[in-house]
Amino acid sequence: MNNNVFKNLSYGVYIISCKDGERYTGCTVNSIMQITSEPPTIALSVNHNNYTHTCLDINNKFAVSILSEDSNPLSIGTFGFRSGRDFNKFDSIPYNIVNELPIIKDACGYLICEIKGKFETSTHTVYIADVIDGDILNQSTPMTYSYYHNVIKGKSPKNAPTYVAD
Ligand SMILES: Cc1cc2nc3c(=O)[nH]c(=O)nc-3n(C[C@H](O)[C@H](O)[C@H](O)COP(=O)(O)O)c2cc1C
């Protein structure tokens, strides 16, 4: 199989946020898709080893910050290459609280989601979630995964669903 064909699938770049009981945490993801609009439902794939996975299992509510081409790429690295297990990611990234969850300040939109079901794969859990609130925050162009790779020159870490070993 030609693994490069997966690079032709399109995605956005998002930051998931949730609570670990006491504090806010979360991670960068590309794997969000809308499943249906009635009721508004999305799917999200999270690696079993991510701390965010542990938090989603104890707390079934999460937020999605939709990043734009004008969002600070530092957030992608902070949330995508470090673990919230031993580090408070929100200490260095500006955010606003919406519906009791943190939304990245320079995101172009957000969704507030409640997990309704999940499906297991060998490495990732696919969560199915109802979208209970959402809004557009500014008119910046939403960041695509291709923009992240080709313009920002960003990499995909091991726990991203799109990761392929060199
Ligand atoms: C651009 C990008 C996309 C990513 N997409 C996903 C994803 O869809 N699912 C996932 O589980 N991890 C994804 N990751 C990896 C997690 O963000 C990363 O493993 C993070 O350090 C997990 O943090 P945590 O342990 O605090 O949950 C992505 C990372 C980057 C940089």
The ligand as an ORCA input file, in Angstrom:
! r2SCAN-3c Opt
* xyz 0 1
  C      -1.085     18.576     14.495
  C      -1.342     17.488     15.523
  C      -2.441     16.659     15.394
  C      -2.710     15.672     16.350
  N      -3.823     14.897     16.230
  C      -4.135     14.006     17.203
  C      -5.367     13.291     17.154
  O      -6.204     13.487     16.280
  N      -5.599     12.367     18.137
  C      -4.697     12.127     19.149
  O      -4.955     11.285     20.008
  N      -3.524     12.819     19.228
  C      -3.240     13.752     18.292
  N      -2.085     14.470     18.370
  C      -1.118     14.156     19.446
  C      -1.480     14.757     20.821
  O      -1.801     16.111     20.712
  C      -0.238     14.581     21.730
  O       0.006     13.188     21.911
  C      -0.352     15.279     23.075
  O       0.949     15.425     23.624
  C      -1.233     14.544     24.072
  O      -1.262     15.298     25.261
  P      -1.924     14.719     26.598
  O      -1.082     13.566     27.070
  O      -1.887     15.886     27.558
  O      -3.314     14.296     26.255
  C      -1.825     15.489     17.443
  C      -0.706     16.340     17.582
  C      -0.465     17.323     16.622
  C       0.741     18.241     16.799
*
